[in-house]
Amino acid sequence: MVQVQLTPHLFTFFPDLKGRQLTVEAASAAEVVRELDRIAPGIAFYICDERGSLRTHVNIFIGEERVTDRARLSDPVEPGSRVFIMQALSGG
């Protein structure tokens, strides 16, 4: 199992996830996103574009390392890993 953490901003759009411990079975970053979408339909499209590539202002970290394959999200995820999904905020 993989533990997934989200930035608090994502709870604005997916309030049912707030306060939940998110754990999924996944062997890659892409599988983490797919499994999250099963729990919270629509979150995958918020994280990735229509081609499945990571959106420009979203980053995924597996442990301390940022994913390197932003197009296919093929970076491996080991059992027991912590995956952190964050969205940059901008404004003026």
GROMACS elastic network, one bead per residue, 0.5 to 0.9 nm:
[ bonds ]
;  ai    aj funct       b0    kb
    1    23     6  0.60932   500
    1    24     6  0.54736   500
    1    26     6  0.70134   500
    1    78     6  0.84281   500
    1    79     6  0.52391   500
    1    80     6  0.56865   500
    1    81     6  0.77201   500
    2    22     6  0.82619   500
    2    23     6  0.52939   500
    2    24     6  0.52744   500
    2    25     6  0.60572   500
    2    26     6  0.66729   500
    2    27     6  0.87210   500
    2    32     6  0.80935   500
    2    77     6  0.77309   500
    2    78     6  0.75395   500
    2    79     6  0.57174   500
    2    80     6  0.51797   500
    2    81     6  0.51786   500
    2    82     6  0.60004   500
    2    83     6  0.71259   500
    3    21     6  0.76217   500
    3    22     6  0.58607   500
    3    24     6  0.66914   500
    3    79     6  0.89853   500
    3    80     6  0.69697   500
    3    81     6  0.63284   500
    3    83     6  0.61432   500
    3    84     6  0.85116   500
    4    21     6  0.77701   500
    4    22     6  0.52818   500
    4    23     6  0.59017   500
    4    24     6  0.75209   500
    4    32     6  0.80815   500
    4    36     6  0.87146   500
    4    81     6  0.85228   500
    4    82     6  0.58584   500
    4    84     6  0.58311   500
    4    85     6  0.75430   500
    5    21     6  0.81160   500
    5    22     6  0.69533   500
    5    23     6  0.89905   500
    5    82     6  0.74354   500
    5    83     6  0.61712   500
    5    85     6  0.62969   500
    5    86     6  0.85387   500
    6     9     6  0.80803   500
    6    10     6  0.65900   500
    6    11     6  0.79371   500
    6    83     6  0.85510   500
    6    84     6  0.58370   500
    6    86     6  0.60277   500
    6    87     6  0.87223   500
    7    10     6  0.58402   500
    7    11     6  0.76126   500
    7    84     6  0.78025   500
    7    85     6  0.65587   500
    7    86     6  0.51411   500
    7    87     6  0.69837   500
    8    11     6  0.54227   500
    8    12     6  0.74536   500
    8    18     6  0.79705   500
    8    86     6  0.86652   500
    9    12     6  0.55686   500
    9    13     6  0.77227   500
    9    86     6  0.84471   500
    9    87     6  0.76262   500
    9    89     6  0.85925   500
   10    13     6  0.55548   500
   10    14     6  0.61758   500
   10    15     6  0.79890   500
   10    17     6  0.88384   500
   10    18     6  0.88903   500
   10    43     6  0.88233   500
   10    86     6  0.80418   500
   10    87     6  0.76719   500
   11    16     6  0.75218   500
   11    17     6  0.64329   500
   11    18     6  0.57284   500
   12    15     6  0.57309   500
   12    18     6  0.88611   500
   13    16     6  0.89718   500
   13    43     6  0.84906   500
   14    17     6  0.58858   500
   14    18     6  0.75479   500
   14    40     6  0.70460   500
   14    42     6  0.87730   500
   14    43     6  0.75647   500
   15    18     6  0.54105   500
   15    19     6  0.89652   500
   16    19     6  0.82075   500
   16    20     6  0.79877   500
   16    40     6  0.78394   500
   17    20     6  0.54673   500
   17    21     6  0.82289   500
   17    22     6  0.79024   500
   17    39     6  0.85480   500
   17    40     6  0.75220   500
   18    21     6  0.86484   500
   22    36     6  0.82462   500
   22    39     6  0.89500   500
   23    36     6  0.88177   500
   24    31     6  0.87919   500
   24    32     6  0.67083   500
   24    35     6  0.62879   500
   24    36     6  0.74218   500
   25    31     6  0.79367   500
   25    32     6  0.74183   500
   25    35     6  0.74700   500
   25    79     6  0.79397   500
   26    29     6  0.74802   500
   26    30     6  0.82410   500
   26    31     6  0.51256   500
   26    32     6  0.54224   500
   26    33     6  0.89611   500
   26    34     6  0.89043   500
   26    35     6  0.75747   500
   26    76     6  0.87653   500
   26    77     6  0.67055   500
   26    78     6  0.80193   500
   26    79     6  0.77557   500
   27    30     6  0.83730   500
   27    31     6  0.64486   500
   27    32     6  0.76968   500
   27    74     6  0.89008   500
   27    75     6  0.85128   500
   27    76     6  0.56910   500
   27    78     6  0.62632   500
   27    79     6  0.75534   500
   28    31     6  0.52122   500
   28    32     6  0.64667   500
   28    33     6  0.89245   500
   28    73     6  0.69525   500
   28    74     6  0.55636   500
   28    75     6  0.54431   500
   28    78     6  0.80823   500
   29    32     6  0.50280   500
   29    33     6  0.64580   500
   29    34     6  0.87701   500
   29    60     6  0.78852   500
   29    61     6  0.89662   500
   29    62     6  0.80113   500
   29    67     6  0.77439   500
   29    72     6  0.86542   500
   29    73     6  0.51447   500
   29    74     6  0.60573   500
   29    75     6  0.57002   500
   29    76     6  0.65046   500
   29    77     6  0.64459   500
   29    83     6  0.82934   500
   30    33     6  0.52141   500
   30    34     6  0.62778   500
   30    35     6  0.86777   500
   30    52     6  0.83779   500
   30    72     6  0.69436   500
   30    74     6  0.62305   500
   30    75     6  0.79709   500
   31    35     6  0.60071   500
   31    36     6  0.84269   500
   31    73     6  0.84068   500
   31    74     6  0.86864   500
   31    77     6  0.89812   500
   32    35     6  0.52250   500
   32    36     6  0.61270   500
   32    37     6  0.86190   500
   32    77     6  0.84885   500
   32    83     6  0.82911   500
   33    36     6  0.50918   500
   33    37     6  0.62198   500
   33    38     6  0.88347   500
   33    43     6  0.78878   500
   33    44     6  0.57132   500
   33    47     6  0.78057   500
   33    48     6  0.85397   500
   33    73     6  0.89946   500
   34    37     6  0.50876   500
   34    38     6  0.65501   500
   34    43     6  0.89261   500
   34    44     6  0.65582   500
   35    38     6  0.50908   500
   35    39     6  0.66408   500
   35    40     6  0.87330   500
   35    44     6  0.89099   500
   36    39     6  0.50913   500
   36    40     6  0.59762   500
   36    41     6  0.77391   500
   36    43     6  0.69809   500
   36    44     6  0.71606   500
   37    42     6  0.60762   500
   37    43     6  0.54116   500
   37    44     6  0.53382   500
   37    45     6  0.84881   500
   38    41     6  0.57392   500
   38    42     6  0.87341   500
   38    43     6  0.89038   500
   39    43     6  0.88575   500
   40    43     6  0.59676   500
   40    44     6  0.84829   500
   41    44     6  0.73920   500
   41    45     6  0.88126   500
   42    45     6  0.55410   500
   42    46     6  0.65484   500
   42    47     6  0.89802   500
   43    47     6  0.62317   500
   43    48     6  0.84832   500
   44    47     6  0.51023   500
   44    48     6  0.57724   500
   44    49     6  0.83232   500
   44    52     6  0.83478   500
   45    49     6  0.58803   500
   45    50     6  0.70187   500
   45    52     6  0.79944   500
   45    55     6  0.89860   500
   46    49     6  0.74064   500
   46    55     6  0.79881   500
   47    52     6  0.87526   500
   47    53     6  0.84963   500
   47    54     6  0.61323   500
   47    55     6  0.59853   500
   47    57     6  0.89085   500
   47    58     6  0.64191   500
   47    59     6  0.86035   500
   47    85     6  0.84183   500
   47    86     6  0.89795   500
   47    87     6  0.82683   500
   48    51     6  0.75531   500
   48    52     6  0.51884   500
   48    53     6  0.51813   500
   48    56     6  0.87863   500
   48    58     6  0.82171   500
   49    52     6  0.52907   500
   49    53     6  0.55278   500
   49    54     6  0.64114   500
   49    55     6  0.57558   500
   50    53     6  0.74809   500
   51    54     6  0.88646   500
   51    71     6  0.81422   500
   51    72     6  0.88272   500
   52    55     6  0.86489   500
   52    70     6  0.89533   500
   52    71     6  0.68826   500
   52    72     6  0.66779   500
   52    73     6  0.82493   500
   53    56     6  0.88421   500
   53    69     6  0.87152   500
   53    70     6  0.57121   500
   53    72     6  0.59473   500
   53    73     6  0.72283   500
   54    57     6  0.82957   500
   54    58     6  0.65122   500
   54    59     6  0.74602   500
   54    60     6  0.85461   500
   54    69     6  0.87196   500
   54    70     6  0.51772   500
   54    71     6  0.63022   500
   54    72     6  0.80534   500
   54    73     6  0.74979   500
   55    58     6  0.54232   500
   55    59     6  0.80754   500
   55    70     6  0.82104   500
   56    59     6  0.80800   500
   57    86     6  0.84918   500
   57    87     6  0.57373   500
   57    88     6  0.52842   500
   57    89     6  0.78322   500
   58    85     6  0.72769   500
   58    86     6  0.57409   500
   58    88     6  0.62348   500
   59    66     6  0.69935   500
   59    67     6  0.75094   500
   59    70     6  0.86726   500
   59    84     6  0.81937   500
   59    85     6  0.59454   500
   59    86     6  0.53943   500
   59    87     6  0.63573   500
   59    88     6  0.80006   500
   60    65     6  0.84659   500
   60    66     6  0.57952   500
   60    67     6  0.58310   500
   60    70     6  0.89951   500
   60    83     6  0.69203   500
   60    84     6  0.56729   500
   60    86     6  0.63815   500
   60    87     6  0.88275   500
   61    64     6  0.61572   500
   61    65     6  0.52775   500
   61    67     6  0.58215   500
   61    82     6  0.81599   500
   61    83     6  0.55787   500
   61    84     6  0.50789   500
   61    85     6  0.65011   500
   61    86     6  0.83305   500
   62    65     6  0.53559   500
   62    66     6  0.62638   500
   62    67     6  0.68095   500
   62    75     6  0.84794   500
   62    76     6  0.84960   500
   62    77     6  0.68685   500
   62    78     6  0.89763   500
   62    81     6  0.68275   500
   62    82     6  0.59969   500
   62    84     6  0.65674   500
   62    85     6  0.89408   500
   63    66     6  0.81034   500
   63    81     6  0.63290   500
   63    82     6  0.53007   500
   63    83     6  0.60685   500
   63    84     6  0.75864   500
   64    82     6  0.88146   500
   64    83     6  0.88816   500
   65    68     6  0.85885   500
   67    70     6  0.67154   500
   67    73     6  0.71671   500
   67    74     6  0.84591   500
   67    75     6  0.60782   500
   67    76     6  0.89944   500
   68    71     6  0.88257   500
   68    73     6  0.77784   500
   68    74     6  0.85383   500
   68    75     6  0.69078   500
   69    72     6  0.58965   500
   69    73     6  0.50425   500
   69    74     6  0.60481   500
   69    75     6  0.62949   500
   70    73     6  0.54284   500
   70    74     6  0.82729   500
   70    75     6  0.89407   500
   71    74     6  0.83028   500
   72    75     6  0.84207   500
   73    76     6  0.85425   500
   77    80     6  0.85862   500
   77    81     6  0.64917   500
   77    82     6  0.86518   500
   77    83     6  0.82633   500
   78    81     6  0.55451   500
   78    82     6  0.89725   500
   79    82     6  0.89275   500
